[in-house]
Amino acid sequence: MIRIKILPLLIVLILVNTVQSQDLLGIATYISKKKLDMKLDTTKYDVEMRNKLSGFFEKQFQKTSLLIFNTTESNYKEESNLSTPNTNKTTESLDLLYKDLKSKRFVHRKELLGKNFLIKDSISMYNWSITSETKNIGNYLCYKATSVIKKKVLEDKEIVLKDVKIEAWFTLQIPIGNGPGYYNGLPGLILEVNDDDYAILCSKVVLNSGELINIKEPKGGKKVNLKEFELIELEKRKEGLDRAKIYLMGIESDRNN
C-alpha cells in the first residue's frame, strides 16, 4: 500500500510514466554499506585505533551489486572483479536474487558460511508514505518515501523485534516498482535506501542499451522461507561478533607484550 502526501501534479506524472514503462530494460549499479557500532573500550583503544578497526570491519560489509531489470522481473547480484586462475573470466557470485513483480514472489540463492540456501517467499509490500521532498541522484530527480517495518535485530547479542524506519528515494524517470535487494513497491526505480544501519546508493544506470539482458531464477541450496533464513543469519552474526571480540583481544594482547 502506498500512502501519498504529494501534489496532484506528481500523481499525474506517475500515471503518465506508468504508460511509458512498456519494454523498459536496464542495469543499475548499487554500492551498499553497513554501519557497525563496535562499542570499543575508550580506555584501551585510542581514537586512531578505534577508527582503524571500525573502518576495517565496515569494509567487509561494503559491496557493489547490479540490478538487472525489465518491467516485471529482475536479478540482483553482487558484482565480482575477481578473475579465476589462468583465465580472464570473472567469477559469478552465488548470491542471486530473482524477483517477479507480477506474481509477487521472489527466489533468493544465498551462501552463508559455505552453505547454500534457496529462499522462496512472497514479496513483502511496504506501506510507503511518499512526500514532496526531492533531491537529485546523478541525473535523476528523486522523491522521498518512508516506511516503518518490524525487524528482528541483534542488540547486546540478543535477537529482538523493533520498529525500523526505512527511507527510500525513487525516480519517476524510470517508472518501474523495483529497487535493490527486497525493496520495491514505489512508482519509480529506487535509487537510494537508508534502512537502520544499512545504506544503499545507486552509482550508475544504463537503460535500453541493446545489450542482451538475461534474467534467470536461481536454483540449488537448502529450501527455506525468509523468516527461517533471517533467524539462521542472526544466529551466525552472533557467532561472528564473538569471533570479532576474540580478534580484538588478540590485538590487545599483542600491544601489551
Number of C-alpha atoms within 10 A of each C-alpha: 10 16 13 15 12 14 10 10 8 15 13 11 14 19 13 13 18 17 9 14 17 13 9 15 22 19 21 21 21 24 19 18 18 19 16 13 9 13 8 16 9 10 6 9 13 12 9 8 13 17 11 12 15 16 13 11 15 15 13 10 13 15 15 18 20 22 24 22 24 22 19 18 20 28 25 25 24 19 18 14 11 11 12 10 8 6 7 9 11 13 12 14 13 16 17 21 24 25 26 18 19 9 11 14 14 23 24 29 23 23 15 12 8 7 9 16 21 23 22 16 15 15 19 13 14 17 16 21 18 21 15 13 11 14 13 11 17 12 9 15 14 24 22 20 25 20 17 16 13 10 14 17 17 15 10 8 14 12 15 11 12 13 12 16 15 19 18 26 26 30 25 24 18 24 25 27 20 28 26 28 19 16 18 23 21 27 23 24 23 30 27 24 23 18 18 13 11 14 18 23 20 22 14 15 18 12 14 13 10 8 11 8 15 10 15 14 16 19 14 11 15 12 17 15 15 18 12 11 17 15 14 12 14 17 15 14 14 17 12 12 13 12 12 14 13 12 12 13 12 12 11 13 10 9 8 7 5
